[in-house]
Amino acid sequence: MELDEKDVKILNCVSEGGYKSIKFLSERTCLSRFIVKNKINDLVSKGVVKGQSVIINPYTFKYLQDVFFEFKTNPNEPLIVESLEKLENCETLDGISGEYSIIAKFRFKHQIEFKNLLDYIDKLMSKSIFKKYRIVNVVRIYKEFGIGLKEDPKIIDLDDLDFKIIEILKKSSIFSKKFKPINTTEISKILKTIGSPVSQPTVHKRISRLESKKVILKRILLIDHRKIKRTLKFILRIKVNPRYYERVALGELIAMSDIIHLYRTSEDYGLLAVVRAENVEAYNTFLMRLYNSGKVLDTHSTLVLDERKKLSVLF
């Protein structure tokens, strides 16, 4: 499905702060209520919009770390992908070109989570043909979902209820198929079903605190890129002079709109970026911009063939 100018206007407006109302969207986009309503229904019915989520600032509370796993497997081993896809702390799962066929990103709150994952993956990969995977440790997060992140020494104390609310907001499209974001009453009902009964006012206060403390940075739309002919996705590893990784990342790369996510890793190619481009030609132009800066020594590109988990944010 090709997005037209009206589709883009509506999606941009919604992504500024979550769904408001048909009247609000009509006024902001200068489109009639009839057009807005029909466009929204069309985007949802065709599966372009899969719901809403939130961007979380990992520097406001202490995660252990983010880790990428690359797995060598083949299409005759669907159990590997299906098993990884079900893991709660698996944030992205992509089929890729090259020696390794799957790359997955995990986020952890506790050391024990990482240990349990390693044990699980070891058992899982023992059943595979290749029995091969590698770990890429994330040292720093510069950018996620198009938003630049800065390290903040202020750590917010979050309890188990806060984390449950965050997870529901992040995965709200699972609980609600509506275009509207999940509301506090619905969240209260979900918490009750998972053994954490709290009132709607309590949920509202918790979310207000998370937003005021900048734990929740922004409400966002989840877009299924398989439904639209708009972008290719690449995993790009970037090598620069080790002395200038920080300078290049914060001074140049973080501002590039083509880069959706940007991480400092423990690898020789110390920067890992997730890049979207309309086509191969546009991606090549983007690469030339990197090299023309004079700061990039080398790059390694991997094409994402299949996005299996965590539908991408487009706007």
DAVEN-V632743 format. One record per pair of residues at least 6 apart in sequence whose C-alpha atoms are under 7 Angstrom apart, sorted by the first residue. I is the first residue (numbers start at 1). GAP is how many residues later the second one is. Records with the same first field share a line. If there is no record, write none. Layout:
I->GAP + GAP
//
This chain:
1->226 + 227 + 228
2->226 + 227
7->32
9->20
10->15 + 19
11->304
12->303
13->12
15->204 + 205 + 206 + 300
17->201 + 202
18->163 + 201 + 202
19->161 + 162
22->11 + 14 + 15
23->10
26->6 + 7 + 10
43->6
44->6 + 135
47->177 + 180
48->175 + 176 + 179
49->173 + 174 + 175
50->123 + 172 + 173 + 174
51->122 + 126 + 127 + 128 + 170 + 171
52->120 + 121 + 129 + 167 + 168 + 169 + 170
53->116 + 117 + 118 + 119 + 166 + 167 + 168 + 169
54->115 + 116 + 162 + 164 + 165 + 166
55->161 + 162 + 163 + 164
56->159 + 160 + 161
57->157 + 158 + 159 + 160
59->92 + 93
60->92 + 94 + 95 + 96 + 155
61->94 + 95 + 96
62->47 + 93
63->45 + 46
64->44 + 45 + 46 + 47
65->42 + 43 + 73
66->40 + 41 + 42 + 71 + 72
67->38 + 39 + 40 + 68 + 69 + 70 + 71
68->35 + 36 + 37 + 38 + 67 + 68 + 69
69->34 + 35 + 36 + 64 + 65 + 66 + 67
70->30 + 32 + 33 + 34 + 63 + 64 + 65
71->29 + 30 + 31 + 32 + 61 + 62 + 63
72->27 + 28 + 29 + 30 + 58 + 60 + 61
73->28 + 55 + 57
80->44
85->8 + 224
89->17 + 18 + 19
90->14 + 15 + 16 + 17
91->14 + 15 + 219
92->12 + 13 + 217 + 218
93->10 + 11 + 12 + 214 + 215 + 216
94->8 + 9 + 10 + 210 + 212 + 213 + 214
95->6 + 7 + 8 + 209 + 210 + 211 + 212
96->6 + 7 + 206 + 207 + 208 + 209 + 210
97->205 + 206 + 207 + 208
98->204
108->6
125->6
136->129 + 130 + 131
137->128 + 129
138->125 + 126 + 127 + 128
139->125 + 126 + 127
140->123 + 124
141->8 + 121 + 122 + 123
142->6 + 7 + 8 + 112 + 120 + 121
143->6 + 111 + 117 + 118 + 119
144->116 + 117 + 118
145->115 + 116 + 168
146->111 + 113 + 114 + 115
148->106
162->44
172->10
176->6
184->16 + 19 + 20
185->15
188->10 + 11 + 12 + 15
191->6
192->6
210->6
211->6
221->92 + 94
222->89 + 90 + 91
223->88 + 89 + 90 + 91
224->87 + 88
230->48
231->45 + 46 + 47 + 48
232->44 + 45 + 46 + 47
233->42 + 43 + 44 + 70 + 71
234->40 + 41 + 42 + 67 + 68 + 69 + 70
235->38 + 39 + 40 + 66 + 67 + 68
236->36 + 37 + 38 + 39 + 63 + 64 + 65 + 66
237->32 + 34 + 35 + 36 + 62 + 63 + 64
238->31 + 32 + 33 + 34 + 60 + 61 + 62
239->30 + 31 + 32 + 57 + 58 + 59 + 60
240->55 + 56 + 57
258->17 + 18 + 19
259->14 + 15 + 16 + 17
260->14 + 15
261->12 + 13
262->10 + 11 + 12
263->8 + 9 + 10
264->6 + 7 + 8
265->6 + 7
277->6
290->6
//
